[in-house]
Amino acid sequence: MMAHQADPTAVPHGGTATTVPQSPQRRRGQVLTTKVGLQMPAGMAYDEWERAGRQLSDVLDSSSWWLGDWLVYGKDHYTDRYQRGIRAAGLSYQTLRNYAWVSRRFDLSRRRPALSFQHHAELASMPVPDQDLWLDRAEQRQWTTKQLRAAIRAARQGEQQPSTATEPSRRLEVPGSRLQWWHKAAEQLGVDFEQWVMATLDSAAASALEDLGTLAERKRISLVKGVTGMPDRDERTRPVAISA
């Protein structure tokens, strides 16, 4: 059983300040939550400690939905002021934006109480029918987030199997610490890890090829000038092509 300690300085709407005893009475086995920590009772039974952990986990998971819905409402109703509200609340906009993105992808009626916010985040980038399909599977089979992610990866690999003969894949050796870093980035954005890696690499490749195309065009112009005898205004800044 968990109890909340009221703020002694809190002032009810339309009322006066109230005082709360510094040492509130509580039943045996009751966990008292404060803004800066938990007050655990002495001699707490294991079952009570485990139940308190489940309650804390539920609050943490629910708060992701709450904050996401809060930001969605603010963006929809206070388009010119909602960021001021975020600053006043002392919250991270990047984190809230991730929560809001998942919240928008799942209407309240489609959210599964038996599954965590992170389960839903794993599926947020999918079309709605696929979301519901994987939510059903995760709920029926009681998958953890990690198991859900692995099942999705296996399904995608199975779909890509027929093209393996014509388009062989290569294994890229990556240090484990870097993989953990990348996983953390994808989770913060609330997207599937493999999708995030592919999208990031595709974006980097497109930027590099665009720069390469610009360099090749400058080299072509430089060659034309050399053949026709056209002077180059700034010889020092002319790009130099280096062959591999």
LOTORMAR-724241 format. One record per residue: x, y, z of N, C-alpha, C in turn; residue in three letters; residue number from 1. Coordinates in nm, 3 decimals. Atoms other than C-alpha are relative to their C-alpha. Layout:
// LOTORMAR-724241
neast, nnorth, nup, caeast, canorth, caup, ceast, cnorth, cup, type, seq
X, Y, Z, X, Y, Z, X, Y, Z, ALA, NUM
...
***
This chain:
// LOTORMAR-724241
neast, nnorth, nup, caeast, canorth, caup, ceast, cnorth, cup, type, seq
0.084, -0.118, 0.000, 0.000, 0.000, 0.000, 0.088, 0.124, 0.000, MET, 1
-0.081, -0.120, 0.008, 0.141, 0.340, -0.094, -0.085, 0.122, 0.032, MET, 2
0.069, -0.124, -0.035, 0.045, 0.679, 0.046, 0.085, 0.116, -0.046, ALA, 3
-0.070, -0.119, 0.047, 0.134, 1.027, -0.075, 0.005, 0.102, 0.111, HIS, 4
-0.013, -0.103, -0.100, 0.267, 1.296, 0.154, -0.032, 0.134, -0.064, GLN, 5
0.041, -0.128, 0.056, 0.100, 1.628, 0.090, 0.108, 0.104, 0.021, ALA, 6
-0.093, -0.111, -0.013, 0.301, 1.945, 0.040, -0.052, 0.094, 0.107, ASP, 7
0.049, -0.085, -0.107, 0.276, 2.148, 0.361, -0.029, 0.142, -0.044, PRO, 8
0.020, -0.137, 0.045, 0.287, 2.472, 0.161, -0.110, 0.011, -0.104, THR, 9
0.102, -0.002, 0.105, 0.011, 2.374, -0.082, -0.120, 0.083, 0.044, ALA, 10
0.116, -0.083, -0.029, -0.279, 2.615, -0.101, -0.114, -0.043, -0.089, VAL, 11
0.113, 0.042, 0.080, -0.615, 2.475, -0.216, -0.060, 0.118, -0.075, PRO, 12
0.060, -0.105, 0.081, -0.793, 2.670, -0.487, -0.111, 0.068, 0.078, HIS, 13
0.103, -0.076, -0.070, -0.991, 2.945, -0.322, 0.008, -0.014, 0.150, GLY, 14
-0.006, 0.022, -0.143, -0.872, 2.840, 0.025, 0.125, 0.061, 0.060, GLY, 15
-0.117, -0.051, -0.069, -0.595, 2.907, 0.274, 0.102, -0.112, 0.014, THR, 16
-0.106, 0.099, -0.014, -0.268, 2.735, 0.342, -0.035, -0.099, 0.110, ALA, 17
0.026, 0.104, -0.098, -0.291, 2.407, 0.528, 0.131, -0.056, 0.050, THR, 18
-0.120, 0.061, -0.055, -0.040, 2.237, 0.753, -0.021, -0.149, 0.011, THR, 19
0.005, 0.145, -0.007, 0.040, 1.868, 0.745, 0.105, -0.046, 0.098, VAL, 20
-0.100, 0.048, -0.094, 0.214, 1.685, 1.029, 0.123, -0.053, -0.072, PRO, 21
-0.124, 0.044, 0.063, 0.578, 1.615, 0.948, 0.018, -0.151, 0.010, GLN, 22
-0.010, 0.145, -0.017, 0.544, 1.256, 1.070, -0.140, -0.061, -0.005, SER, 23
0.138, 0.049, 0.012, 0.207, 1.134, 0.934, -0.009, -0.145, 0.044, PRO, 24
0.025, 0.136, -0.041, 0.058, 0.819, 1.075, -0.026, -0.086, -0.123, GLN, 25
0.026, 0.090, 0.111, 0.052, 0.520, 0.843, -0.010, -0.142, 0.053, ARG, 26
0.017, 0.139, -0.040, -0.044, 0.158, 0.860, 0.130, -0.076, -0.021, ARG, 27
-0.119, 0.083, 0.014, 0.216, -0.112, 0.892, 0.011, -0.050, -0.145, ARG, 28
-0.022, 0.045, 0.136, 0.370, -0.199, 0.555, -0.030, 0.105, -0.104, GLY, 29
0.035, -0.104, 0.096, 0.267, 0.131, 0.398, 0.124, 0.076, -0.043, GLN, 30
-0.112, -0.076, 0.055, 0.516, 0.307, 0.170, -0.047, 0.143, -0.020, VAL, 31
0.037, -0.141, 0.012, 0.510, 0.685, 0.190, 0.084, 0.064, -0.110, LEU, 32
-0.071, -0.065, 0.111, 0.599, 0.871, -0.131, 0.012, 0.149, 0.028, THR, 33
-0.024, -0.143, -0.011, 0.752, 1.217, -0.117, 0.061, 0.048, -0.130, THR, 34
-0.055, -0.056, 0.123, 0.886, 1.449, -0.384, 0.144, -0.043, -0.022, LYS, 35
-0.142, 0.032, 0.013, 1.242, 1.343, -0.311, 0.033, -0.146, 0.031, VAL, 36
-0.032, 0.140, -0.024, 1.206, 0.973, -0.236, -0.113, -0.077, 0.064, GLY, 37
0.096, 0.089, -0.066, 1.029, 0.685, -0.062, 0.041, -0.019, 0.146, LEU, 38
-0.023, 0.036, -0.139, 0.993, 0.624, 0.307, -0.051, -0.142, 0.017, GLN, 39
0.033, 0.141, -0.009, 1.002, 0.247, 0.348, -0.015, -0.040, 0.147, MET, 40
0.020, 0.043, -0.138, 0.863, 0.093, 0.666, 0.099, -0.108, 0.042, PRO, 41
-0.092, 0.102, -0.051, 1.088, -0.117, 0.885, -0.070, -0.135, 0.003, ALA, 42
0.057, 0.133, -0.004, 1.037, -0.491, 0.863, -0.105, -0.026, -0.105, GLY, 43
0.099, 0.015, 0.107, 0.847, -0.470, 0.535, 0.007, -0.140, -0.060, MET, 44
0.004, 0.134, 0.058, 0.735, -0.810, 0.403, 0.032, 0.006, -0.150, ALA, 45
-0.038, 0.003, 0.141, 0.858, -0.918, 0.059, -0.119, 0.027, -0.091, TYR, 46
0.118, -0.018, 0.084, 0.506, -0.936, -0.087, -0.041, 0.147, -0.007, ASP, 47
0.035, -0.141, 0.000, 0.440, -0.577, 0.019, 0.100, 0.082, -0.080, GLU, 48
-0.103, -0.070, 0.077, 0.772, -0.461, -0.124, -0.019, -0.022, -0.150, TRP, 49
0.022, 0.031, 0.141, 0.697, -0.638, -0.455, -0.122, 0.076, -0.053, GLU, 50
0.121, -0.071, 0.043, 0.347, -0.486, -0.472, 0.028, 0.149, -0.018, ARG, 51
-0.037, -0.141, 0.013, 0.492, -0.138, -0.413, 0.077, 0.024, -0.130, ALA, 52
-0.075, -0.013, 0.124, 0.732, -0.195, -0.704, -0.091, -0.001, -0.121, GLY, 53
0.094, 0.005, 0.112, 0.445, -0.287, -0.936, -0.078, 0.131, -0.010, ARG, 54
0.073, -0.127, 0.001, 0.256, 0.026, -0.832, 0.086, 0.113, -0.055, GLN, 55
-0.090, -0.104, 0.050, 0.558, 0.246, -0.895, 0.020, -0.014, -0.151, LEU, 56
-0.017, 0.025, 0.144, 0.608, 0.083, -1.237, -0.123, 0.047, -0.078, SER, 57
0.124, -0.044, 0.066, 0.243, 0.149, -1.325, -0.006, 0.151, -0.010, ASP, 58
0.001, -0.146, 0.002, 0.276, 0.514, -1.229, 0.097, 0.054, -0.104, VAL, 59
-0.101, -0.044, 0.096, 0.594, 0.552, -1.434, -0.049, -0.019, -0.143, LEU, 60
0.048, 0.028, 0.135, 0.436, 0.389, -1.740, -0.117, 0.091, -0.036, ASP, 61
0.116, -0.085, 0.026, 0.112, 0.584, -1.708, 0.042, 0.145, -0.023, SER, 62
-0.041, -0.140, 0.013, 0.299, 0.912, -1.674, 0.046, 0.031, -0.143, SER, 63
-0.039, -0.023, 0.139, 0.436, 0.866, -2.028, -0.123, 0.035, -0.084, SER, 64
0.126, -0.031, 0.070, 0.079, 0.856, -2.162, -0.053, 0.136, 0.044, TRP, 65
0.054, -0.126, -0.052, -0.026, 1.144, -1.937, 0.072, 0.120, -0.060, TRP, 66
-0.076, -0.111, 0.053, 0.257, 1.369, -2.050, -0.020, 0.014, -0.151, LEU, 67
0.024, -0.006, 0.144, 0.204, 1.275, -2.415, -0.134, 0.064, -0.031, GLY, 68
0.133, -0.057, 0.022, -0.168, 1.355, -2.398, -0.003, 0.147, 0.039, ASP, 69
-0.005, -0.139, -0.045, -0.092, 1.676, -2.208, 0.060, 0.090, -0.108, TRP, 70
-0.063, -0.081, 0.104, 0.141, 1.799, -2.483, -0.088, 0.008, -0.124, LEU, 71
0.090, 0.000, 0.116, -0.099, 1.696, -2.761, -0.111, 0.103, 0.020, VAL, 72
0.106, -0.097, -0.028, -0.375, 1.899, -2.595, 0.053, 0.142, -0.009, TYR, 73
-0.056, -0.133, 0.004, -0.146, 2.197, -2.551, 0.030, 0.048, -0.141, GLY, 74
-0.031, -0.038, 0.139, -0.031, 2.192, -2.914, -0.127, 0.028, -0.080, LYS, 75
0.126, -0.016, 0.074, -0.391, 2.163, -3.036, -0.079, 0.124, 0.043, ASP, 76
0.083, -0.108, -0.054, -0.536, 2.436, -2.813, 0.075, 0.130, 0.025, HIS, 77
-0.077, -0.120, -0.032, -0.252, 2.677, -2.736, 0.125, 0.005, -0.088, TYR, 78
-0.111, 0.012, 0.094, -0.038, 2.677, -3.047, 0.107, 0.106, 0.020, THR, 79
-0.096, -0.109, -0.018, 0.127, 3.009, -2.957, 0.055, 0.009, 0.141, ASP, 80
-0.041, -0.013, -0.140, 0.173, 2.945, -2.585, 0.043, -0.131, 0.064, ARG, 81
-0.023, 0.127, -0.068, 0.221, 2.574, -2.520, 0.146, -0.021, 0.039, TYR, 82
-0.141, 0.015, -0.036, 0.602, 2.592, -2.524, 0.033, 0.077, 0.128, GLN, 83
-0.018, -0.072, -0.126, 0.582, 2.852, -2.249, -0.045, -0.086, 0.118, ARG, 84
0.048, 0.090, -0.104, 0.383, 2.600, -2.047, 0.099, -0.111, 0.029, GLY, 85
-0.101, 0.104, -0.018, 0.651, 2.336, -2.105, 0.116, 0.053, 0.083, ILE, 86
-0.110, -0.059, -0.077, 0.921, 2.570, -1.978, -0.040, 0.023, 0.145, ARG, 87
0.047, -0.026, -0.137, 0.711, 2.665, -1.677, -0.005, -0.128, 0.082, ALA, 88
0.006, 0.129, -0.070, 0.668, 2.297, -1.593, 0.138, -0.062, 0.020, ALA, 89
-0.136, 0.051, -0.015, 1.044, 2.240, -1.624, 0.021, -0.134, -0.066, GLY, 90
-0.008, 0.129, 0.068, 1.003, 1.953, -1.870, 0.085, 0.009, -0.126, LEU, 91
-0.081, 0.007, 0.122, 1.220, 1.841, -2.162, -0.092, -0.012, -0.121, SER, 92
0.085, 0.002, 0.117, 1.054, 1.921, -2.493, 0.026, -0.122, -0.087, TYR, 93
-0.032, 0.116, 0.083, 1.241, 1.644, -2.675, -0.069, -0.125, 0.051, GLN, 94
0.066, 0.116, -0.059, 1.111, 1.382, -2.433, -0.151, 0.008, -0.019, THR, 95
0.144, -0.017, 0.015, 0.759, 1.525, -2.441, -0.043, -0.023, -0.144, LEU, 96
0.036, 0.017, 0.142, 0.761, 1.530, -2.822, -0.008, -0.148, -0.035, ARG, 97
0.006, 0.144, 0.024, 0.838, 1.157, -2.826, -0.126, -0.060, 0.060, ASN, 98
0.122, 0.048, -0.064, 0.557, 1.089, -2.580, -0.123, 0.040, -0.082, TYR, 99
0.116, -0.050, 0.074, 0.317, 1.303, -2.782, -0.016, -0.073, -0.133, ALA, 100
0.006, 0.071, 0.129, 0.406, 1.126, -3.108, -0.066, -0.136, 0.018, TRP, 101
0.062, 0.130, -0.026, 0.317, 0.787, -2.960, -0.146, 0.017, 0.038, VAL, 102
0.138, -0.024, -0.042, 0.002, 0.929, -2.799, -0.090, 0.029, -0.119, SER, 103
0.080, -0.031, 0.120, -0.118, 1.065, -3.133, -0.023, -0.125, -0.085, ARG, 104
0.011, 0.119, 0.083, -0.055, 0.730, -3.300, -0.098, -0.102, 0.057, ARG, 105
0.093, 0.093, -0.063, -0.281, 0.550, -3.052, -0.110, 0.076, 0.072, PHE, 106
0.114, -0.058, -0.070, -0.626, 0.678, -2.965, -0.018, -0.070, 0.134, ASP, 107
0.019, 0.055, -0.134, -0.726, 0.622, -2.607, -0.068, -0.136, -0.004, LEU, 108
0.076, 0.125, 0.008, -0.964, 0.343, -2.711, 0.085, -0.117, -0.050, SER, 109
-0.084, 0.106, 0.057, -0.681, 0.149, -2.881, 0.118, -0.037, 0.089, ARG, 110
-0.112, 0.028, -0.088, -0.434, 0.153, -2.596, -0.030, -0.121, 0.088, ARG, 111
0.019, 0.124, -0.077, -0.382, -0.174, -2.412, 0.056, 0.018, 0.141, ARG, 112
-0.048, -0.016, -0.138, -0.363, -0.140, -2.032, 0.096, -0.110, 0.043, PRO, 113
-0.087, 0.111, -0.039, -0.193, -0.480, -2.010, 0.141, 0.015, -0.058, ALA, 114
-0.130, -0.022, 0.063, 0.096, -0.352, -2.225, 0.054, 0.137, 0.040, LEU, 115
-0.063, -0.124, -0.042, 0.344, -0.079, -2.145, -0.001, 0.105, -0.111, SER, 116
-0.013, -0.108, 0.097, 0.388, 0.255, -2.314, 0.106, -0.035, -0.104, PHE, 117
-0.108, 0.034, 0.091, 0.711, 0.121, -2.464, -0.042, -0.105, -0.102, GLN, 118
0.056, 0.095, 0.098, 0.523, -0.170, -2.626, -0.064, 0.078, -0.115, HIS, 119
0.068, -0.080, 0.102, 0.312, 0.087, -2.808, 0.101, 0.081, -0.082, HIS, 120
-0.101, -0.078, 0.071, 0.619, 0.297, -2.895, 0.071, -0.084, -0.106, ALA, 121
-0.063, 0.090, 0.097, 0.772, -0.006, -3.070, -0.081, -0.010, -0.129, GLU, 122
0.089, 0.022, 0.114, 0.472, -0.016, -3.303, -0.053, 0.130, -0.060, LEU, 123
0.062, -0.126, 0.038, 0.396, 0.354, -3.344, 0.021, 0.036, -0.147, ALA, 124
-0.028, -0.036, 0.139, 0.555, 0.385, -3.690, -0.074, -0.088, -0.101, SER, 125
0.069, 0.093, 0.090, 0.344, 0.099, -3.833, -0.139, 0.051, -0.038, MET, 126
0.140, -0.028, 0.031, 0.008, 0.127, -4.011, -0.090, -0.055, 0.111, PRO, 127
0.091, 0.038, -0.109, -0.291, 0.091, -3.778, -0.032, -0.149, 0.002, VAL, 128
0.029, 0.145, -0.005, -0.384, -0.267, -3.883, 0.117, -0.081, 0.055, PRO, 129
-0.116, 0.072, -0.051, -0.028, -0.384, -3.816, 0.020, 0.026, 0.150, ASP, 130
-0.008, -0.032, -0.142, -0.027, -0.204, -3.483, -0.092, -0.092, 0.081, GLN, 131
0.098, 0.081, -0.073, -0.341, -0.385, -3.372, 0.039, -0.148, -0.001, ASP, 132
-0.041, 0.139, 0.010, -0.207, -0.719, -3.495, 0.109, -0.032, 0.102, LEU, 133
-0.110, 0.026, -0.093, 0.114, -0.691, -3.294, -0.039, 0.025, 0.144, TRP, 134
0.050, -0.020, -0.136, -0.065, -0.553, -2.991, -0.074, -0.124, 0.049, LEU, 135
0.071, 0.123, -0.036, -0.290, -0.859, -2.995, 0.099, -0.111, 0.036, ASP, 136
-0.098, 0.106, -0.025, 0.008, -1.093, -3.017, 0.074, 0.023, 0.132, ARG, 137
-0.076, -0.029, -0.122, 0.202, -0.916, -2.743, -0.085, -0.019, 0.125, ALA, 138
0.089, 0.013, -0.116, -0.099, -0.913, -2.512, -0.033, -0.147, 0.027, GLU, 139
0.037, 0.141, -0.018, -0.199, -1.275, -2.572, 0.118, -0.085, 0.047, GLN, 140
-0.117, 0.080, -0.034, 0.156, -1.409, -2.539, 0.082, 0.060, 0.114, ARG, 141
-0.064, -0.065, -0.114, 0.254, -1.171, -2.259, 0.148, 0.028, -0.026, GLN, 142
-0.137, -0.033, 0.038, 0.564, -1.052, -2.440, 0.050, 0.121, 0.076, TRP, 143
-0.066, -0.121, -0.046, 0.810, -0.811, -2.287, 0.027, 0.087, -0.123, THR, 144
-0.034, -0.087, 0.113, 0.914, -0.513, -2.497, 0.111, -0.061, -0.085, THR, 145
-0.111, 0.062, 0.072, 1.234, -0.696, -2.589, -0.048, -0.117, -0.085, LYS, 146
0.053, 0.114, 0.076, 1.041, -1.006, -2.697, -0.083, 0.048, -0.119, GLN, 147
0.077, -0.056, 0.111, 0.806, -0.795, -2.907, 0.093, 0.049, -0.110, LEU, 148
-0.096, -0.051, 0.098, 1.100, -0.625, -3.078, 0.064, -0.114, -0.076, ARG, 149
-0.063, 0.115, 0.065, 1.262, -0.961, -3.149, -0.096, -0.069, -0.096, ALA, 150
0.100, 0.063, 0.086, 0.939, -1.103, -3.294, -0.020, 0.080, -0.128, ALA, 151
0.016, -0.086, 0.118, 0.900, -0.805, -3.527, 0.121, -0.014, -0.092, ILE, 152
-0.122, 0.014, 0.081, 1.261, -0.837, -3.640, 0.000, -0.134, -0.074, ARG, 153
0.003, 0.132, 0.063, 1.217, -1.209, -3.707, -0.100, -0.003, -0.115, ALA, 154
0.102, -0.004, 0.105, 0.900, -1.144, -3.908, 0.051, 0.074, -0.123, ALA, 155
-0.054, -0.077, 0.113, 1.075, -0.886, -4.123, 0.109, -0.077, -0.073, ARG, 156
-0.103, 0.081, 0.063, 1.369, -1.112, -4.184, -0.061, -0.112, -0.083, GLN, 157
0.070, 0.104, 0.076, 1.126, -1.383, -4.294, -0.058, 0.054, -0.128, GLY, 158
0.056, -0.061, 0.120, 0.962, -1.144, -4.539, 0.108, 0.029, -0.103, GLU, 159
-0.109, -0.034, 0.091, 1.300, -1.051, -4.687, 0.076, -0.121, -0.050, GLN, 160
-0.076, 0.121, 0.033, 1.422, -1.410, -4.716, 0.002, -0.033, -0.150, GLN, 161
-0.003, 0.036, 0.142, 1.314, -1.468, -5.083, 0.100, 0.081, -0.082, PRO, 162
-0.090, -0.085, 0.079, 1.533, -1.179, -5.203, 0.146, -0.019, 0.038, SER, 163
-0.137, 0.018, -0.047, 1.843, -1.305, -5.023, 0.092, -0.049, -0.111, THR, 164
-0.084, 0.057, 0.105, 1.968, -1.500, -5.327, 0.046, 0.106, -0.101, ALA, 165
-0.034, -0.101, 0.099, 1.963, -1.198, -5.557, 0.063, 0.123, 0.063, THR, 166
-0.054, -0.118, -0.066, 2.060, -0.938, -5.298, 0.064, -0.042, 0.132, GLU, 167
-0.064, 0.049, -0.122, 2.309, -1.084, -5.050, 0.028, 0.113, 0.098, PRO, 168
-0.027, -0.099, -0.103, 2.353, -0.903, -4.722, 0.137, -0.026, 0.061, SER, 169
-0.130, 0.011, -0.063, 2.677, -0.837, -4.540, -0.012, 0.038, 0.148, ARG, 170
0.003, -0.026, -0.143, 2.737, -0.841, -4.166, 0.100, 0.110, 0.033, ARG, 171
-0.085, -0.110, -0.042, 2.875, -0.521, -4.017, 0.033, -0.018, 0.147, LEU, 172
-0.043, 0.016, -0.139, 3.079, -0.567, -3.701, 0.000, 0.136, 0.069, GLU, 173
0.013, -0.125, -0.074, 2.986, -0.295, -3.451, 0.025, -0.026, 0.147, VAL, 174
-0.023, 0.020, -0.144, 3.113, -0.259, -3.092, -0.131, 0.004, 0.078, PRO, 175
0.123, 0.007, -0.078, 2.850, -0.346, -2.832, -0.037, 0.131, 0.064, GLY, 176
0.030, -0.128, -0.063, 2.882, -0.008, -2.660, -0.068, 0.095, -0.097, SER, 177
0.060, -0.088, 0.100, 2.795, 0.169, -2.983, -0.143, -0.045, -0.032, ARG, 178
0.135, 0.051, 0.023, 2.495, -0.058, -3.043, -0.093, 0.046, 0.110, LEU, 179
0.082, -0.046, -0.111, 2.365, 0.028, -2.697, -0.033, 0.148, -0.013, GLN, 180
0.020, -0.144, 0.020, 2.409, 0.397, -2.774, -0.106, 0.025, -0.108, TRP, 181
0.098, -0.016, 0.108, 2.214, 0.362, -3.098, -0.139, -0.045, 0.044, TRP, 182
0.129, 0.046, -0.050, 1.940, 0.160, -2.930, -0.064, 0.107, 0.088, HIS, 183
0.052, -0.103, -0.090, 1.904, 0.432, -2.670, -0.057, 0.117, -0.080, LYS, 184
0.048, -0.110, 0.084, 1.869, 0.697, -2.941, -0.134, -0.035, -0.065, ALA, 185
0.125, 0.043, 0.064, 1.599, 0.496, -3.122, -0.114, -0.005, 0.101, ALA, 186
0.104, 0.007, -0.101, 1.410, 0.436, -2.798, -0.046, 0.138, 0.042, GLU, 187
0.038, -0.137, -0.035, 1.419, 0.806, -2.713, -0.094, 0.060, -0.104, GLN, 188
0.086, -0.049, 0.107, 1.259, 0.877, -3.050, -0.128, -0.082, -0.014, LEU, 189
0.119, 0.084, 0.005, 1.006, 0.598, -2.998, -0.020, -0.071, -0.132, GLY, 190
0.010, 0.067, 0.130, 1.086, 0.423, -3.326, 0.074, -0.132, 0.007, VAL, 191
-0.069, 0.129, 0.009, 1.200, 0.075, -3.423, 0.147, 0.023, -0.029, ASP, 192
-0.144, -0.019, 0.011, 1.577, 0.039, -3.397, 0.049, -0.015, -0.144, PHE, 193
-0.048, 0.024, 0.136, 1.632, -0.109, -3.744, -0.049, 0.108, -0.096, GLU, 194
0.051, -0.107, 0.085, 1.408, 0.151, -3.907, 0.080, 0.128, 0.020, GLN, 195
-0.075, -0.121, -0.030, 1.598, 0.428, -3.731, 0.139, -0.008, -0.063, TRP, 196
-0.134, 0.015, 0.059, 1.937, 0.289, -3.842, -0.005, 0.019, -0.151, VAL, 197
0.011, -0.011, 0.145, 1.824, 0.252, -4.203, -0.027, 0.143, -0.044, MET, 198
0.035, -0.137, 0.037, 1.669, 0.599, -4.213, 0.119, 0.094, 0.020, ALA, 199
-0.116, -0.085, -0.028, 1.977, 0.760, -4.056, 0.110, -0.019, -0.104, THR, 200
-0.104, 0.028, 0.099, 2.220, 0.586, -4.292, -0.042, 0.048, -0.139, LEU, 201
0.047, -0.048, 0.130, 2.003, 0.664, -4.597, 0.014, 0.151, -0.011, ASP, 202
-0.012, -0.146, 0.000, 1.997, 1.031, -4.497, 0.144, 0.043, -0.015, SER, 203
-0.142, -0.033, 0.010, 2.374, 1.039, -4.451, 0.053, -0.029, -0.140, ALA, 204
-0.044, 0.035, 0.134, 2.427, 0.862, -4.785, -0.048, 0.102, -0.103, ALA, 205
0.054, -0.098, 0.094, 2.199, 1.103, -4.968, 0.076, 0.132, 0.008, ALA, 206
-0.076, -0.123, -0.017, 2.385, 1.400, -4.820, 0.140, -0.012, -0.060, SER, 207
-0.136, 0.020, 0.054, 2.725, 1.252, -4.911, -0.001, -0.003, -0.152, ALA, 208
0.007, 0.008, 0.146, 2.619, 1.172, -5.267, -0.032, 0.134, -0.062, LEU, 209
0.031, -0.135, 0.050, 2.477, 1.520, -5.308, 0.127, 0.085, -0.001, GLU, 210
-0.127, -0.073, -0.004, 2.811, 1.667, -5.197, 0.095, -0.050, -0.109, ASP, 211
-0.085, 0.057, 0.103, 2.991, 1.428, -5.433, -0.040, 0.050, -0.138, LEU, 212
0.047, -0.051, 0.128, 2.771, 1.539, -5.721, 0.042, 0.145, -0.022, GLY, 213
-0.044, -0.139, 0.010, 2.852, 1.904, -5.644, 0.149, 0.008, -0.032, THR, 214
-0.144, 0.003, 0.024, 3.225, 1.823, -5.635, 0.031, -0.041, -0.144, LEU, 215
-0.023, 0.046, 0.137, 3.205, 1.637, -5.966, -0.033, 0.110, -0.101, ALA, 216
0.039, -0.108, 0.091, 3.026, 1.931, -6.128, 0.107, 0.109, -0.003, GLU, 217
-0.106, -0.101, -0.004, 3.295, 2.172, -6.009, 0.124, -0.047, -0.077, ARG, 218
-0.116, 0.054, 0.071, 3.564, 1.941, -6.144, -0.022, 0.009, -0.151, LYS, 219
0.030, -0.006, 0.143, 3.388, 1.926, -6.483, 0.017, 0.143, -0.051, ARG, 220
-0.013, -0.141, 0.042, 3.369, 2.307, -6.499, 0.146, 0.041, -0.006, ILE, 221
-0.144, -0.033, -0.003, 3.735, 2.331, -6.403, 0.071, -0.056, -0.123, SER, 222
-0.062, 0.060, 0.118, 3.832, 2.093, -6.684, -0.035, 0.076, -0.125, LEU, 223
0.044, -0.077, 0.118, 3.627, 2.290, -6.937, 0.080, 0.129, -0.009, VAL, 224
-0.077, -0.124, 0.000, 3.804, 2.608, -6.831, 0.144, -0.025, -0.045, LYS, 225
-0.138, 0.032, 0.038, 4.141, 2.436, -6.871, 0.014, -0.022, -0.149, GLY, 226
-0.005, 0.028, 0.144, 4.060, 2.322, -7.225, -0.021, 0.126, -0.082, VAL, 227
0.034, -0.120, 0.077, 3.915, 2.654, -7.341, 0.089, 0.117, 0.033, THR, 228
-0.088, -0.110, -0.037, 4.176, 2.865, -7.167, -0.068, 0.105, 0.083, GLY, 229
0.072, -0.097, -0.083, 3.918, 3.038, -6.947, 0.074, 0.017, 0.131, MET, 230
-0.073, -0.022, -0.126, 4.086, 3.200, -6.644, -0.085, -0.037, 0.121, PRO, 231
0.068, 0.032, -0.127, 4.001, 3.087, -6.293, 0.026, 0.115, 0.096, ASP, 232
-0.015, -0.120, -0.083, 3.935, 3.383, -6.060, 0.080, -0.026, 0.127, ARG, 233
-0.068, 0.028, -0.126, 4.060, 3.217, -5.744, 0.058, -0.140, -0.005, ASP, 234
-0.062, 0.130, 0.019, 4.306, 2.939, -5.810, 0.016, -0.074, 0.132, GLU, 235
-0.025, 0.063, -0.128, 4.360, 2.879, -5.441, -0.119, -0.076, 0.054, ARG, 236
0.119, 0.063, -0.054, 4.002, 2.778, -5.369, -0.064, -0.101, -0.094, THR, 237
0.057, 0.097, 0.093, 3.949, 2.555, -5.669, 0.007, -0.140, 0.062, ARG, 238
0.000, 0.134, -0.058, 3.843, 2.202, -5.553, 0.095, -0.093, -0.073, PRO, 239
-0.093, 0.096, 0.057, 4.096, 1.925, -5.607, -0.060, -0.139, 0.016, VAL, 240
0.055, 0.135, -0.006, 3.965, 1.577, -5.693, 0.111, -0.096, 0.032, ALA, 241
-0.098, 0.101, -0.040, 4.150, 1.291, -5.525, -0.053, -0.136, -0.035, ILE, 242
0.045, 0.133, 0.041, 4.122, 0.949, -5.683, 0.044, -0.102, 0.103, SER, 243
-0.033, 0.106, -0.096, 4.112, 0.638, -5.462, 0.103, -0.094, -0.061, ALA, 244
***
